[in-house]
Amino acid sequence: AVLLLIVGTLFFGGLVVLASASITVSDNAVGEPFFYVQRQLFAALIGTLAAAACVLVPMRVWQALSPVLLLVGIALLCVVLVPGLGYEVNGATRWVRVGIMNLQVSEPARLCLLIYLAGYVVRQQKNLRERFVGFLRPMLVLSVSCVLLLQQPDFGAAIVLLATALIILFVGGARIRDFALFFSLTLVAMTTVALTSAYRLKRLTGFLDPWADPYNSGFQLTQSLIAVGRGEWFGVGLGESVQKLFYLPEAHTDFVFAVYAEEFGLVGSILMIGLFVAFLWRVFQLALRASASERYFEAYLAIGIGTWLGLQAFINIGVNMGILPTKGLTLPLISYGRSSLIITMAAIGLLLRIHHELSIEVAPVNRRRRKKQ
């Protein structure tokens, strides 16, 4: 109930923020002020159905399907690169057309890969703890996935996937030396990719000193910082943001937090961050409960989902505040992004299923204790 309350607060509060951040963009683009809000609500309906489906499927079924979901995830990342199937937006080919909407394939692929990893850690616990090959196998899968993501290109999604996977493997018992070796190699590889790509290097230099070129490479960040600064303690008021009016690019997606900070100030920003922290606390508590009940697949999956959503929120807010380089990642449950919202709600459905199954296990024990008393 607490987890649902936190998620509901973030989502419905996010709709208000999205309405404010997108109203000018919507009106100029299609002549309908709430165009993006309506599309987000439709995605929320689909996401609710997806979450309900996830709640109805037992966790043992998800565990049994984890190798199949690996193939589904890799296939999705490959399909988007096929000429004629992948849909290009702003120079990036990350979407495929599904019915009346574009699906960003990295979102469902990430969830599929996390389910696979949770199942792998359970199946290969001994090899993961004792042999390098036990650690190498999932790393090869992740390397292939990251290469496919970088071909789109989607550097931010690759970082989130890799970081989340490493946390799952670390918690699952991977040896420190294996973990440290691959982490070092990954860090070198990602740094090389960033420095050898002209547009990524431009983003990095713009992040280090955005005011050196405030009308070109540093434009997004300087406008975001202006928005955050204008918010001061209590904000300028809902709907009163100036930066969303033609100044701040992607005000309803990547930089929605900057608009929120401008309108609700430091106090409102702390409240939103506090809600995300509370969400992570509940998810990790759920993982600990699953581990205590020796339901390790559920524990690793909960850790993976919590790490993914928490890391994505941290990166998005960090980008908006100028402490991280610009990445095209949405703020979970807040930013406009139909694929992101649907898959996030499906992931929350899995968490609710885990909670349901743990509650079923605890209920008979509590009844026996009451009878003894």
LUMMIVO-180607 format. One record per residue (C-alpha): residue in three letters; z, x, y. Coordinates in Angstrom, 3 decimals. Each point is the difference from the previous one (the first is absolute). Example, Ala and Ser with C-alpha at 12.3 -4.5 7.8 and 13.67 -1.06 7.14 Angstrom:
% LUMMIVO-180607
{"ALA", {7.800, 12.300, -4.500}},
{"SER", {-0.660, 1.370, 3.440}},
END
This chain:
% LUMMIVO-180607
{"ALA", {0.000, 0.000, 0.000}},
{"VAL", {0.857, 2.842, 2.400}},
{"LEU", {-3.256, 1.809, -0.780}},
{"LEU", {-1.991, -3.183, 0.625}},
{"LEU", {1.865, -0.575, 3.268}},
{"ILE", {-0.849, 3.500, 1.228}},
{"VAL", {-3.655, -0.327, -1.036}},
{"GLY", {-0.260, -3.445, 1.592}},
{"THR", {1.518, 1.264, 3.252}},
{"LEU", {-2.420, 2.928, 0.134}},
{"PHE", {-3.016, -2.166, -0.806}},
{"PHE", {0.659, -2.949, 2.325}},
{"GLY", {1.246, 2.275, 2.754}},
{"GLY", {-3.104, 2.093, -0.611}},
{"LEU", {-2.203, -3.054, 0.491}},
{"VAL", {1.482, -0.498, 3.461}},
{"VAL", {-0.571, 3.669, 0.824}},
{"LEU", {-3.546, -0.153, -1.401}},
{"ALA", {-0.777, -3.121, 2.050}},
{"SER", {1.087, 1.788, 3.155}},
{"ALA", {-1.772, 3.275, -0.833}},
{"SER", {-3.285, -1.596, -1.095}},
{"ILE", {-0.423, -2.895, 2.421}},
{"THR", {-2.147, 1.907, 2.508}},
{"VAL", {-2.064, 1.765, -2.683}},
{"SER", {-0.603, -3.314, -1.803}},
{"ASP", {-0.967, -1.825, 3.147}},
{"ASN", {-2.483, 2.683, 1.030}},
{"ALA", {-1.483, 0.453, -3.478}},
{"VAL", {-0.469, -3.595, -1.156}},
{"GLY", {1.327, -2.227, 2.779}},
{"GLU", {2.953, -1.117, -2.123}},
{"PRO", {3.411, 1.378, 1.104}},
{"PHE", {1.633, -0.410, -3.429}},
{"PHE", {-2.947, 1.075, -2.143}},
{"TYR", {1.811, 2.955, -1.598}},
{"VAL", {3.210, -1.983, -0.479}},
{"GLN", {-1.911, -2.702, -1.878}},
{"ARG", {-1.631, 2.592, -2.246}},
{"GLN", {3.380, 1.646, -0.600}},
{"LEU", {1.488, -3.361, -0.987}},
{"PHE", {-2.838, -0.581, -2.457}},
{"ALA", {0.653, 3.452, -1.497}},
{"ALA", {3.701, -0.875, -0.183}},
{"LEU", {-0.889, -3.105, -2.040}},
{"ILE", {-1.990, 2.125, -2.448}},
{"GLY", {2.820, 2.562, -0.017}},
{"THR", {2.546, -2.714, -0.798}},
{"LEU", {-2.101, -1.109, -2.973}},
{"ALA", {-0.319, 3.618, -1.137}},
{"ALA", {3.762, 0.470, 0.337}},
{"ALA", {0.636, -3.197, -1.994}},
{"ALA", {-2.313, 1.247, -2.752}},
{"CYS", {1.853, 3.325, -0.100}},
{"VAL", {3.346, -1.801, -0.222}},
{"LEU", {-1.211, -2.052, -2.984}},
{"VAL", {-1.221, 2.991, -2.051}},
{"PRO", {2.757, 1.785, -1.995}},
{"MET", {0.511, 3.681, 0.783}},
{"ARG", {-0.696, 0.963, -3.614}},
{"VAL", {-3.542, -1.317, 0.505}},
{"TRP", {-0.466, 2.133, 3.124}},
{"GLN", {1.276, 3.005, -1.918}},
{"ALA", {-2.393, -0.651, -2.883}},
{"LEU", {-2.906, -0.406, 2.441}},
{"SER", {0.765, 3.193, 1.955}},
{"PRO", {-2.739, 2.139, -1.686}},
{"VAL", {-2.548, -2.765, 0.665}},
{"LEU", {1.113, -0.242, 3.629}},
{"LEU", {-0.670, 3.727, 0.364}},
{"LEU", {-3.639, -0.628, -0.916}},
{"VAL", {-0.124, -2.964, 2.398}},
{"GLY", {1.368, 2.136, 2.831}},
{"ILE", {-2.468, 2.858, -0.580}},
{"ALA", {-2.867, -2.484, -0.341}},
{"LEU", {0.868, -1.586, 3.356}},
{"LEU", {-0.015, 3.404, 1.702}},
{"CYS", {-3.402, 0.759, -1.552}},
{"VAL", {-1.613, -3.367, 0.748}},
{"VAL", {0.484, 0.331, 3.754}},
{"LEU", {-2.047, 3.231, -0.027}},
{"VAL", {-3.008, -1.649, -1.678}},
{"PRO", {-2.788, -0.483, 2.585}},
{"GLY", {-0.451, -3.674, 0.759}},
{"LEU", {3.456, -0.983, -1.267}},
{"GLY", {2.227, 1.876, 2.418}},
{"TYR", {0.405, -1.542, 3.447}},
{"GLU", {0.154, 2.394, 2.959}},
{"VAL", {2.165, -0.521, 3.099}},
{"ASN", {0.381, 2.615, 2.755}},
{"GLY", {-1.587, 2.689, -2.148}},
{"ALA", {2.272, -0.546, -3.014}},
{"THR", {-1.116, -1.641, -3.259}},
{"ARG", {3.257, -1.511, -1.267}},
{"TRP", {-0.855, -3.641, -0.629}},
{"VAL", {-1.901, -2.144, -2.479}},
{"ARG", {-1.015, -3.578, 0.634}},
{"VAL", {2.029, -2.497, -2.063}},
{"GLY", {-0.891, -3.596, 0.767}},
{"ILE", {0.660, -0.684, 3.677}},
{"MET", {1.991, 3.166, 0.715}},
{"ASN", {-0.251, 3.777, -0.223}},
{"LEU", {2.382, 1.621, -2.470}},
{"GLN", {1.309, 3.469, 0.830}},
{"VAL", {-0.068, 1.470, -3.491}},
{"SER", {2.687, 2.625, 0.597}},
{"GLU", {2.632, -2.760, 0.198}},
{"PRO", {-0.351, -1.541, -3.503}},
{"ALA", {-0.920, 3.409, -1.436}},
{"ARG", {3.287, 1.458, 1.264}},
{"LEU", {2.048, -2.759, -1.625}},
{"CYS", {-1.910, 0.404, -3.284}},
{"LEU", {0.626, 3.740, 0.008}},
{"LEU", {3.715, -0.442, 0.719}},
{"ILE", {0.356, -2.391, -2.935}},
{"TYR", {-1.811, 2.533, -2.191}},
{"LEU", {2.286, 2.825, 1.144}},
{"ALA", {3.147, -2.031, -0.675}},
{"GLY", {-1.279, -0.708, -3.523}},
{"TYR", {-1.039, 3.624, -0.524}},
{"VAL", {3.432, 1.356, 0.945}},
{"VAL", {1.630, -2.337, -2.536}},
{"ARG", {-2.482, 0.824, -2.772}},
{"GLN", {-0.076, 3.758, 0.590}},
{"GLN", {3.608, 0.584, 1.045}},
{"LYS", {0.538, 2.917, -2.401}},
{"ASN", {-3.274, 1.767, 0.865}},
{"LEU", {0.583, -0.508, 3.720}},
{"ARG", {3.438, 1.612, -0.204}},
{"GLU", {-0.881, 2.855, -2.331}},
{"ARG", {-3.700, 0.887, 0.215}},
{"PHE", {-2.333, 0.820, 2.874}},
{"VAL", {-2.780, -2.051, -1.593}},
{"GLY", {2.173, -3.106, 0.331}},
{"PHE", {-0.022, 0.518, 3.756}},
{"LEU", {-3.629, 1.152, 0.148}},
{"ARG", {-1.557, -3.151, -1.477}},
{"PRO", {1.056, -2.451, 2.735}},
{"MET", {-0.736, 2.671, 2.609}},
{"LEU", {-3.592, 0.206, -1.196}},
{"VAL", {-0.289, -3.781, 0.286}},
{"LEU", {1.472, 0.104, 3.502}},
{"SER", {-2.270, 2.869, 1.016}},
{"VAL", {-3.068, -2.006, -1.031}},
{"SER", {1.332, -3.036, 1.885}},
{"CYS", {0.670, 2.033, 3.147}},
{"VAL", {-3.476, 1.556, -0.115}},
{"LEU", {-1.502, -3.491, -0.208}},
{"LEU", {2.156, -1.146, 2.930}},
{"LEU", {-1.070, 2.990, 2.070}},
{"GLN", {-3.635, -0.876, -0.665}},
{"GLN", {0.434, -3.339, 1.790}},
{"PRO", {1.645, 1.737, 2.016}},
{"ASP", {3.615, -1.246, -0.065}},
{"PHE", {2.283, 2.982, 0.560}},
{"GLY", {3.046, -2.143, 0.774}},
{"ALA", {-0.253, -2.013, -3.226}},
{"ALA", {-0.380, 3.225, -2.001}},
{"ILE", {3.177, 1.447, 1.530}},
{"VAL", {2.023, -3.176, -0.644}},
{"LEU", {-1.218, -0.248, -3.614}},
{"LEU", {0.686, 3.655, -0.765}},
{"ALA", {3.425, 0.055, 1.645}},
{"THR", {1.059, -3.202, -1.775}},
{"ALA", {-1.228, 1.285, -3.362}},
{"LEU", {1.874, 3.275, 0.391}},
{"ILE", {3.218, -1.911, 0.748}},
{"ILE", {-0.433, -2.113, -3.161}},
{"LEU", {-0.598, 3.099, -2.128}},
{"PHE", {2.900, 1.849, 1.592}},
{"VAL", {2.402, -2.890, -0.617}},
{"GLY", {-1.474, -0.335, -3.498}},
{"GLY", {1.192, 3.497, -0.906}},
{"ALA", {-2.864, 2.373, 0.827}},
{"ARG", {1.182, 3.600, 0.009}},
{"ILE", {0.717, 1.453, 3.415}},
{"ARG", {-2.344, 2.953, -0.539}},
{"ASP", {-2.914, -2.282, -0.991}},
{"PHE", {0.728, -2.265, 2.929}},
{"ALA", {0.298, 2.895, 2.455}},
{"LEU", {-3.213, 1.631, -1.256}},
{"PHE", {-2.116, -3.110, 0.344}},
{"PHE", {1.649, -0.979, 3.289}},
{"SER", {-0.882, 3.418, 1.431}},
{"LEU", {-3.583, -0.216, -1.253}},
{"THR", {-0.321, -3.525, 1.384}},
{"LEU", {1.327, 1.078, 3.372}},
{"VAL", {-2.512, 2.856, 0.144}},
{"ALA", {-2.861, -2.271, -1.112}},
{"MET", {0.821, -2.755, 2.524}},
{"THR", {0.375, 2.542, 2.798}},
{"THR", {-3.360, 1.539, -0.912}},
{"VAL", {-1.664, -3.416, -0.041}},
{"ALA", {1.483, -0.844, 3.398}},
{"LEU", {-0.984, 3.311, 1.605}},
{"THR", {-3.538, 0.107, -1.414}},
{"SER", {-0.896, -3.524, 1.145}},
{"ALA", {-1.098, -0.199, 3.626}},
{"TYR", {1.290, -3.498, 0.707}},
{"ARG", {3.333, 0.610, -1.773}},
{"LEU", {0.452, 3.251, 1.905}},
{"LYS", {-0.747, -1.879, 3.218}},
{"ARG", {2.701, -2.530, -0.872}},
{"LEU", {2.471, 2.792, -0.738}},
{"THR", {-0.626, 1.836, 3.271}},
{"GLY", {0.124, -3.301, 1.873}},
{"PHE", {3.390, -0.714, -1.582}},
{"LEU", {1.424, 3.416, 0.935}},
{"ASP", {-0.902, -0.418, 3.676}},
{"PRO", {-1.396, -3.490, 0.735}},
{"TRP", {0.315, 0.435, 3.762}},
{"ALA", {-2.407, 2.959, -0.067}},
{"ASP", {-2.871, -2.448, -0.585}},
{"PRO", {1.428, -3.471, 0.752}},
{"TYR", {-3.403, -1.716, 0.254}},
{"ASN", {-1.477, 1.328, -3.253}},
{"SER", {1.856, 1.530, -2.969}},
{"GLY", {3.428, -0.938, 1.376}},
{"PHE", {-0.918, -3.486, 1.224}},
{"GLN", {1.575, -2.046, -2.801}},
{"LEU", {3.252, 1.903, 0.025}},
{"THR", {0.410, 0.119, 3.776}},
{"GLN", {-0.555, -3.756, 0.276}},
{"SER", {2.471, -0.588, -2.824}},
{"LEU", {2.619, 2.194, 1.674}},
{"ILE", {-0.514, -1.831, 3.289}},
{"ALA", {0.593, -3.313, -1.800}},
{"VAL", {3.164, 1.265, -1.707}},
{"GLY", {1.271, 1.457, 3.275}},
{"ARG", {-0.594, -3.228, 1.945}},
{"GLY", {2.252, -1.873, -2.423}},
{"GLU", {3.120, 1.891, 1.112}},
{"TRP", {3.200, -1.643, -1.324}},
{"PHE", {-0.887, -3.683, -0.403}},
{"GLY", {-3.778, -0.143, 0.463}},
{"VAL", {-2.231, -1.777, 2.472}},
{"GLY", {0.134, -3.294, -1.912}},
{"LEU", {-2.028, -1.699, -2.741}},
{"GLY", {-3.669, -0.218, 0.969}},
{"GLU", {0.467, 2.172, 3.096}},
{"SER", {-1.433, 3.242, -1.377}},
{"VAL", {-2.532, 1.640, 2.284}},
{"GLN", {-1.179, 2.700, -2.402}},
{"LYS", {-1.464, -2.532, -2.429}},
{"LEU", {-2.386, -1.101, 2.759}},
{"PHE", {-2.973, 2.301, -0.679}},
{"TYR", {2.074, 3.215, 0.189}},
{"LEU", {1.559, 0.483, -3.451}},
{"PRO", {-2.589, 0.257, -2.819}},
{"GLU", {0.748, -1.886, -3.229}},
{"ALA", {2.929, -1.778, 1.654}},
{"HIS", {0.187, -2.592, -2.812}},
{"THR", {-0.296, 2.453, -2.922}},
{"ASP", {0.965, 3.679, 0.178}},
{"PHE", {1.840, -0.225, 3.341}},
{"VAL", {1.693, -3.385, -0.251}},
{"PHE", {3.411, 1.695, 0.106}},
{"ALA", {-0.799, 1.456, 3.436}},
{"VAL", {-0.676, -3.513, 1.320}},
{"TYR", {3.223, -1.216, -1.632}},
{"ALA", {1.966, 2.880, 1.562}},
{"GLU", {-1.480, -0.788, 3.417}},
{"GLU", {0.954, -3.669, -0.222}},
{"PHE", {3.399, 0.321, -1.715}},
{"GLY", {1.134, 3.472, 1.033}},
{"LEU", {2.287, 2.453, -1.750}},
{"VAL", {2.412, -2.697, -1.164}},
{"GLY", {-2.774, -2.026, -1.640}},
{"SER", {-1.494, 3.134, -1.555}},
{"ILE", {3.341, 0.937, -1.554}},
{"LEU", {0.282, -3.540, -1.380}},
{"MET", {-3.410, 0.220, -1.696}},
{"ILE", {0.713, 3.470, -1.399}},
{"GLY", {3.361, -1.308, -1.215}},
{"LEU", {-1.762, -2.783, -1.918}},
{"PHE", {-2.246, 2.531, -1.733}},
{"VAL", {3.040, 2.140, -0.858}},
{"ALA", {1.782, -3.074, -1.398}},
{"PHE", {-3.099, -0.822, -2.062}},
{"LEU", {-0.077, 3.515, -1.462}},
{"TRP", {3.729, -0.142, -0.714}},
{"ARG", {-0.402, -3.199, -2.003}},
{"VAL", {-3.007, 1.341, -1.910}},
{"PHE", {1.744, 3.249, -0.953}},
{"GLN", {3.135, -1.924, -0.976}},
{"LEU", {-2.238, -2.082, -2.261}},
{"ALA", {-1.364, 3.218, -1.531}},
{"LEU", {3.544, 1.245, -0.662}},
{"ARG", {0.888, -3.294, -1.678}},
{"ALA", {-3.086, 0.235, -2.197}},
{"SER", {0.850, 3.590, -0.948}},
{"ALA", {3.605, -0.972, -0.839}},
{"SER", {-1.418, -2.690, -2.325}},
{"GLU", {-2.300, 2.637, -1.583}},
{"ARG", {-3.092, -1.777, 1.269}},
{"TYR", {-1.641, 3.194, 1.148}},
{"PHE", {-3.518, -1.331, 0.545}},
{"GLU", {1.382, -2.537, 2.455}},
{"ALA", {2.133, 2.681, 1.677}},
{"TYR", {-2.911, 2.407, 0.521}},
{"LEU", {-2.293, -2.781, 1.220}},
{"ALA", {2.591, -1.220, 2.512}},
{"ILE", {0.461, 3.568, 1.258}},
{"GLY", {-3.778, 0.352, 0.314}},
{"ILE", {-0.434, -3.244, 1.934}},
{"GLY", {2.941, 0.760, 2.282}},
{"THR", {-1.209, 3.531, 0.688}},
{"TRP", {-3.563, -1.175, 0.691}},
{"LEU", {0.972, -2.736, 2.471}},
{"GLY", {2.733, 2.084, 1.616}},
{"LEU", {-2.241, 3.037, 0.408}},
{"GLN", {-2.835, -2.100, 1.402}},
{"ALA", {2.345, -1.625, 2.539}},
{"PHE", {1.401, 3.417, 0.951}},
{"ILE", {-3.475, 1.471, 0.516}},
{"ASN", {-1.218, -2.972, 2.039}},
{"ILE", {3.042, 0.007, 2.283}},
{"GLY", {-0.103, 3.802, 0.210}},
{"VAL", {-3.641, -0.084, 1.079}},
{"ASN", {0.774, -2.623, 2.655}},
{"MET", {2.857, 2.117, 1.356}},
{"GLY", {-1.991, 3.236, -0.011}},
{"ILE", {2.013, 1.850, -2.649}},
{"LEU", {-2.815, -0.058, -2.590}},
{"PRO", {-3.794, 0.474, 0.234}},
{"THR", {-2.080, -3.177, 0.207}},
{"LYS", {-0.613, -1.663, -3.385}},
{"GLY", {-1.701, -3.317, -0.687}},
{"LEU", {2.960, -1.620, -1.759}},
{"THR", {1.289, -3.508, 0.656}},
{"LEU", {3.634, -0.906, 0.585}},
{"PRO", {0.916, -2.012, -3.138}},
{"LEU", {0.377, -3.757, 0.581}},
{"ILE", {-0.547, 0.464, 3.758}},
{"SER", {-3.465, 1.428, 0.743}},
{"TYR", {-3.198, -1.975, -0.413}},
{"GLY", {-1.544, 0.992, -3.322}},
{"ARG", {-0.815, -2.579, -2.632}},
{"SER", {-0.345, 2.369, -2.966}},
{"SER", {3.231, 1.762, 0.918}},
{"LEU", {1.906, -3.268, 0.366}},
{"ILE", {-1.235, -1.478, -3.286}},
{"ILE", {0.851, 3.088, -2.048}},
{"THR", {3.329, 0.482, 1.771}},
{"MET", {0.973, -3.559, -0.889}},
{"ALA", {-1.143, 0.545, -3.594}},
{"ALA", {2.219, 3.102, -0.155}},
{"ILE", {2.920, -2.017, 1.348}},
{"GLY", {-0.720, -2.543, -2.737}},
{"LEU", {0.480, 2.790, -2.569}},
{"LEU", {3.336, 0.888, 1.597}},
{"LEU", {1.082, -3.643, -0.222}},
{"ARG", {-1.002, -0.047, -3.685}},
{"ILE", {2.121, 3.077, -0.633}},
{"HIS", {2.923, -1.659, 1.774}},
{"HIS", {-0.516, -3.188, -2.036}},
{"GLU", {0.024, 1.819, -3.335}},
{"LEU", {3.098, 2.001, 0.919}},
{"SER", {1.765, -3.198, 1.071}},
{"ILE", {-0.833, -1.623, -3.355}},
{"GLU", {1.614, 2.958, -1.787}},
{"VAL", {3.138, -0.131, 2.131}},
{"ALA", {0.539, -3.785, -0.204}},
{"PRO", {1.125, -0.158, -3.702}},
{"VAL", {2.376, 2.930, 0.564}},
{"ASN", {1.608, -1.757, 2.956}},
{"ARG", {0.384, -3.220, -2.027}},
{"ARG", {1.755, 1.889, -2.820}},
{"ARG", {2.347, 1.670, 2.502}},
{"ARG", {0.926, -3.387, 1.505}},
{"LYS", {0.747, -1.436, -3.444}},
{"LYS", {2.311, 2.922, -0.815}},
{"GLN", {1.879, -0.506, 3.250}},
END
